[in-house]
């Protein structure tokens, strides 16, 4: 025998002793996502009020709320890096250098066995506080000494390329050309003229006569003189004419 819907509802309500104007809550079901992606968060749950009133009866709302928030746990949160911070100073005071930077896995720290921060906590970065000023090369001679002995002068030069000044940096301080003393050894002496000293050793037939000369030192005061090269005396032949004959007395 086939029962009509109305009779079926009456039959069910009578079995569970439910009044003809009652309602029943459905199961709680999650609605939406957890409020966090890790650790403990909140999630909305909803339920539906199933009205079971008979035809002709006013529906009655279910007693209680149709939504609530429940706890959701999705596992520990991974750590996140803090900002990079300088550790120490630049390796150079000017020009291109390197500097160490560090960061910490504490923004936030891992929770409940969450993953550590990926990547390294130390890195090296380029640093350039300012451009380097120029530096002088060594002095080098240019040309010859102005004299060969005693005190002369010679040009020496240097270049501002050790290193070259950086862009907008200061040029080398000082001069790039100087005059320095050179050939500080004393000048050799210069012989004066030969002058006769004394008489000829004979009056005829050729004799010897002494001649001398003086070494004139030309070095500047305070400089050691150098002796003249050679002797300061020599003998020369003199009175080459023949001697007159001698008369014999008998």
LINRARA-V885281 format. One record per run of one state. SS is the DSSP state (helix for helix, strand for strand, loop for the rest). FROM is the first residue (numbers start at 1). LEN is the number of residues. Records with the same first field share a line. If there is no record, write none. Layout:
# LINRARA-V885281
SS->FROM-LEN, FROM-LEN
This chain:
# LINRARA-V885281
loop->1-4, 16-7, 26-3, 32-8, 47-2, 52-15, 74-11, 88-9, 103-19, 128-12, 143-9, 158-19, 183-5, 189-1, 192-3, 198-9, 213-2, 217-9, 227-6, 239-12
helix->5-11
strand->23-3, 29-3, 40-7, 49-3, 67-7, 85-3, 97-6, 122-6, 140-3, 152-6, 177-6, 188-1, 190-2, 195-3, 207-6, 215-2, 226-1, 233-6
